[in-house]
Amino acid sequence: MASIYEFLGVLASAFVLNLIPFAGPSNLLIAFNAAMLLDANPLALGLLVALGSSTAKFVHYVITFFLGGAVKEKHRRSLEQTGRGFGWKALAVFLVAATPLPDEPVVIPLGIIKYSPTRFILAYFLGKLLITSLGAYLARLGENLLSPIVSQELLTALSIALTVIVTLIVLKVDIGKVIAEFRKRLFT
C-alpha cells in the first residue's frame, strides 16, 4: 500500500505540472503513471490528481479573475456577450477538464468575465475526476493484463515514454487547427 508521502507526491506533482499554462501533460497520463508506480486504490489516485490539477487551474482562474479589471472594458464586454451566447459555461468547463483539450482558452476568459468561482471549480473538478479516475483504472487494467508477460520495470518505462510522446504531440500540434480541419471535412 502506498505511503502518505507517496500520496502527497502525487498531489504535489499534479499541482505543479498543471501550473504550467498550455504545456502540462495530460492528467489522464499523470493518473495512469501514478497507478503504474504505486500500489494504491485507482479512485484515490484519480481523486488526488483531480484535486491537484483543479487547484492549479483555480490559481489560473483567480489570477485572471483579479486581472480582469486590467482588460479594456470593450474587450471584457465582448467576452461577456460571447459568454451569454454560450449559456453552458459549466458544461464547457467540465468538457475541457474531462478531455485532453487545452483548458486555458476556457479558463482565462471565464476568469476575466468573473464567472462564478464555485461553479467553475466544481465543474472543473468533476471533469478532472472523470478523466483521472479513468486513467488510473486503465493503468490498473493494463497492468493486470500485461504483468504476467511484461516486467513492472518495462511497464513503468513504457508508461513514462507514452507520457513524453503524448506531451510532445500536444505541444507540437495546434488542436484548434485540427478541430477546424475536422469540421471543414465533416461539413463539406
C-alpha positions as CSV (number, residue, x, y, z in Angstrom):
1,M,0.0,0.0,0.0
2,A,1.3,3.5,-0.8
3,S,2.5,5.7,1.9
4,I,1.2,9.1,2.8
5,Y,4.3,10.7,1.3
6,E,3.7,8.9,-2.0
7,F,0.1,10.2,-2.0
8,L,1.3,13.7,-1.2
9,G,3.8,13.4,-4.0
10,V,1.0,12.5,-6.5
11,L,-1.0,15.6,-5.3
12,A,2.0,17.9,-5.5
13,S,3.1,16.6,-8.9
14,A,-0.4,17.1,-10.3
15,F,-0.5,20.6,-8.9
16,V,3.0,21.7,-10.1
17,L,2.6,20.1,-13.6
18,N,-0.8,21.9,-14.0
19,L,0.6,25.3,-13.0
20,I,2.4,25.3,-16.3
21,P,0.0,27.1,-18.7
22,F,-0.6,25.5,-22.0
23,A,2.1,22.9,-21.6
24,G,1.3,20.5,-18.8
25,P,0.9,16.8,-19.6
26,S,-2.5,15.2,-19.7
27,N,-3.9,14.4,-16.3
28,L,-5.1,11.1,-17.6
29,L,-1.4,10.2,-18.1
30,I,-0.4,11.6,-14.7
31,A,-3.0,9.4,-13.0
32,F,-2.0,6.5,-15.3
33,N,1.6,6.8,-14.3
34,A,0.7,7.2,-10.6
35,A,-1.3,4.0,-10.8
36,M,1.5,2.2,-12.5
37,L,4.1,3.3,-9.9
38,L,2.1,3.0,-6.7
39,D,0.1,0.2,-5.0
40,A,-3.0,2.2,-4.3
41,N,-6.7,2.4,-5.0
42,P,-7.1,3.9,-8.5
43,L,-10.0,6.0,-7.4
44,A,-7.9,7.6,-4.6
45,L,-5.1,8.3,-7.1
46,G,-7.7,9.8,-9.6
47,L,-9.0,11.9,-6.7
48,L,-5.6,13.2,-5.8
49,V,-4.6,14.1,-9.4
50,A,-8.0,15.8,-9.9
51,L,-7.6,17.8,-6.7
52,G,-4.0,18.8,-7.6
53,S,-4.9,19.8,-11.1
54,S,-8.1,21.6,-10.1
55,T,-6.2,23.6,-7.5
56,A,-3.6,24.7,-10.1
57,K,-6.3,25.7,-12.6
58,F,-8.1,27.6,-9.9
59,V,-4.9,29.6,-9.4
60,H,-5.0,30.5,-13.1
61,Y,-8.7,31.3,-12.8
62,V,-8.2,33.5,-9.8
63,I,-5.3,35.4,-11.4
64,T,-7.4,36.2,-14.5
65,F,-10.4,37.0,-12.3
66,F,-8.5,39.7,-10.5
67,L,-6.6,40.9,-13.6
68,G,-10.0,41.2,-15.4
69,G,-10.1,44.8,-14.4
70,A,-7.0,45.5,-16.4
71,V,-8.7,44.3,-19.6
72,K,-10.2,47.1,-21.6
73,E,-13.9,47.5,-21.0
74,K,-14.6,46.9,-24.7
75,H,-12.9,43.5,-24.7
76,R,-14.5,42.5,-21.4
77,R,-17.9,43.3,-22.7
78,S,-17.2,41.4,-25.9
79,L,-16.2,38.3,-23.8
80,E,-19.3,38.7,-21.6
81,Q,-21.5,38.9,-24.7
82,T,-19.9,35.8,-26.1
83,G,-20.4,34.1,-22.7
84,R,-24.1,34.9,-22.7
85,G,-24.5,33.4,-26.1
86,F,-22.9,30.3,-24.7
87,G,-25.1,29.6,-21.7
88,W,-23.5,26.3,-20.9
89,K,-20.3,27.7,-19.3
90,A,-20.2,24.9,-16.6
91,L,-20.6,22.3,-19.3
92,A,-17.7,23.9,-21.3
93,V,-15.5,23.8,-18.1
94,F,-16.5,20.2,-17.5
95,L,-15.7,19.2,-21.1
96,V,-12.3,20.8,-21.3
97,A,-11.4,19.4,-17.9
98,A,-12.6,15.9,-18.9
99,T,-10.7,15.8,-22.2
100,P,-7.1,16.3,-23.3
101,L,-8.0,19.6,-24.9
102,P,-6.1,22.7,-23.5
103,D,-8.3,24.3,-20.9
104,E,-6.7,27.8,-20.8
105,P,-8.9,29.0,-23.7
106,V,-11.9,28.4,-21.4
107,V,-10.4,29.1,-18.0
108,I,-8.9,32.5,-18.8
109,P,-12.0,34.1,-20.4
110,L,-14.2,32.9,-17.6
111,G,-11.9,34.4,-15.0
112,I,-11.9,37.7,-16.9
113,I,-15.7,37.8,-17.0
114,K,-15.8,36.8,-13.4
115,Y,-17.8,33.6,-13.9
116,S,-18.9,32.1,-10.6
117,P,-15.8,30.7,-8.8
118,T,-17.9,28.0,-7.1
119,R,-19.4,26.8,-10.4
120,F,-16.0,26.9,-12.1
121,I,-14.2,24.8,-9.5
122,L,-17.0,22.3,-9.1
123,A,-17.3,21.7,-12.9
124,Y,-13.6,21.6,-13.4
125,F,-13.0,19.2,-10.5
126,L,-15.7,16.8,-11.7
127,G,-14.3,16.8,-15.2
128,K,-10.8,16.1,-13.9
129,L,-12.1,13.4,-11.6
130,L,-13.7,11.6,-14.5
131,I,-10.6,11.6,-16.7
132,T,-8.1,10.9,-13.9
133,S,-10.1,8.0,-12.5
134,L,-10.3,6.6,-16.0
135,G,-6.5,6.9,-16.4
136,A,-5.8,5.2,-13.1
137,Y,-8.3,2.4,-13.8
138,L,-6.9,1.9,-17.3
139,A,-3.4,1.6,-15.8
140,R,-4.6,-1.0,-13.3
141,L,-6.3,-2.9,-16.1
142,G,-3.3,-2.7,-18.3
143,E,-1.0,-3.8,-15.5
144,N,-3.3,-6.8,-14.7
145,L,-3.4,-7.8,-18.4
146,L,0.3,-7.3,-19.1
147,S,2.1,-8.1,-15.8
148,P,2.1,-11.9,-16.5
149,I,4.2,-11.3,-19.7
150,V,6.0,-8.0,-19.1
151,S,8.0,-6.9,-16.1
152,Q,6.9,-4.0,-13.8
153,E,10.0,-2.0,-14.8
154,L,9.2,-2.3,-18.5
155,L,5.6,-1.3,-17.9
156,T,6.8,1.8,-15.9
157,A,9.3,2.7,-18.7
158,L,6.5,2.3,-21.4
159,S,4.2,4.5,-19.3
160,I,6.8,7.2,-18.9
161,A,7.6,7.0,-22.7
162,L,3.9,7.3,-23.6
163,T,3.6,10.4,-21.4
164,V,6.5,12.1,-23.0
165,I,5.3,11.2,-26.5
166,V,1.7,12.4,-25.9
167,T,3.0,15.6,-24.2
168,L,5.2,16.4,-27.2
169,I,2.3,15.8,-29.6
170,V,0.1,18.1,-27.6
171,L,2.8,20.8,-27.6
172,K,3.5,20.4,-31.3
173,V,0.0,20.0,-32.7
174,D,-2.3,23.0,-32.9
175,I,-5.5,21.4,-31.5
176,G,-7.6,24.4,-32.8
177,K,-6.4,23.8,-36.4
178,V,-7.0,20.0,-36.1
179,I,-10.6,20.7,-35.0
180,A,-11.2,23.3,-37.7
181,E,-9.9,20.9,-40.3
182,F,-12.1,18.1,-39.0
183,R,-15.1,20.4,-39.1
184,K,-14.3,21.5,-42.6
185,R,-14.0,17.9,-43.8
186,L,-17.1,16.8,-41.9
187,F,-19.4,19.6,-43.2
188,T,-18.2,19.9,-46.8
